[in-house]
Amino acid sequence: MTGKVDEALGYEQARDELIEVVRRLEAGGTTLEESLALWERGEELAKVCRRWLEGARARLDAALAEEAEGAEAEGSAG
């Protein structure tokens, strides 16, 4: 479950932190406990990014639907 701090992260912040987590995991040299903590943090950050992207997709879909409705209205008015 993500916390309030994670919910306040912007997409770019979450993405950049996720990149750093992945870099650290790929570099190795961490203990099992550190690796697990990094992996868990990466999962949380991925969820934050996913929510931002889903929200952006919903906004785009709504804008496209609104545009299509406007075009239909103009077509039937003429």
ABEGO torsion letter per residue (X at the ends): XBBAAAAABBAAAAAAAAAAAAAAAAAEGBBAAAAAAAAAAAAAAAAAAAAAAAAAAAAAAAAAAAAAAAAAAAAAAX
